Amino acid sequence: QPQTGLDDAVSDYVLEQPVTGAFLARLERLLALTLPFYVQEGKSYLTVAFGCTGGRHRSVAIAEKLAEALDKLGHAPAIVHRDIDK
């Protein structure tokens, strides 16, 4: 419990789950498709939020992985882990 989704052991466990990979793949495709339109319309930000029981493990690992994907697409994601210190 003292570890979070920022720790490799927790992140690896979360990301190894088959449903997590399928979820992220679909989400990344959706954002790759839609984000250029947000930019084209002059939007300055888009909020994507994840929740999990406790807010320290799954949501953190998934948010970090999505941020990596967005960075590779040329975006500059900002991450806030609201409940990580609770």
Secondary structure as UniProt FT lines:
FT   TURN            5..6
FT   HELIX           8..16
FT   HELIX           18..40
FT   TURN            41..42
FT   TURN            53..54
FT   HELIX           58..72
FT   TURN            73..74
FT   TURN            82..85
//
